[in-house]
Amino acid sequence: MGYHLNKNLLAMKNNFQVAALFAALLIGIAVAAISCGRSSEKQQEDALENAIEQGGNTNADVDIDQDKISIETDEGKIEISNTTGKNWPEDAPDIVPEFRAGTITGITRSESDGNKSWMIRYEGVPEYELDKYNASLKVKGFKTMIVKSGKGGMVNGNKDNVTVIMTIGPESGAISISQQAK
């Protein structure tokens, strides 16, 4: 069993490394673009499109709309939202249990080659919610693994073509959902 779990985690790690690096870069640029008040929205969109096109050798279309940024390239699309109080993403897979503790501080959605992912960021999440969410995943039929360390930890769940990873640190947390194309 340990071999299969390690094999699955390694495969998941490889799939997420490229997506996570790309998402981290885009989130940083997006937050800067949302926060920057000295240039117009169109100038910010053009600058972000140029940066993506030069850095990724791909066409890009950027739309900045108050609290969110949408970026579409030849490889896929990503939407970054940075507002507190948002609701659980309606387009997340139905088999993933909604997490209701804490306050959502942002949601990132991406899609590439039919694969979809969501990152929901939270604040005000106590550590004991990790066990509760692990139980919720099991009720929905997910095979889970939980790791605790200090004042936080993570739970990883897999079912069919969906992977859920919840991490909790001191008073904050995040849920990453990945749905592979069938």
Secondary structure, DSSP 8 states (H G I E B T S, - for coil): -HHHHHHHHHHHHHHHHHHHHHHHHHHHHHHHHHH--SS-HHHHHHHHHHHHHHHHTS-EEEEEETTEEEEEETTEEEEEE--TT----TTS-TTS----SSEEEEEEEEEETTEEEEEEEEES--TTHHHHHHHHHHHTT-EEEEEEETTEEEEEEEETTEEEEEEEETTEEEEEEEE---
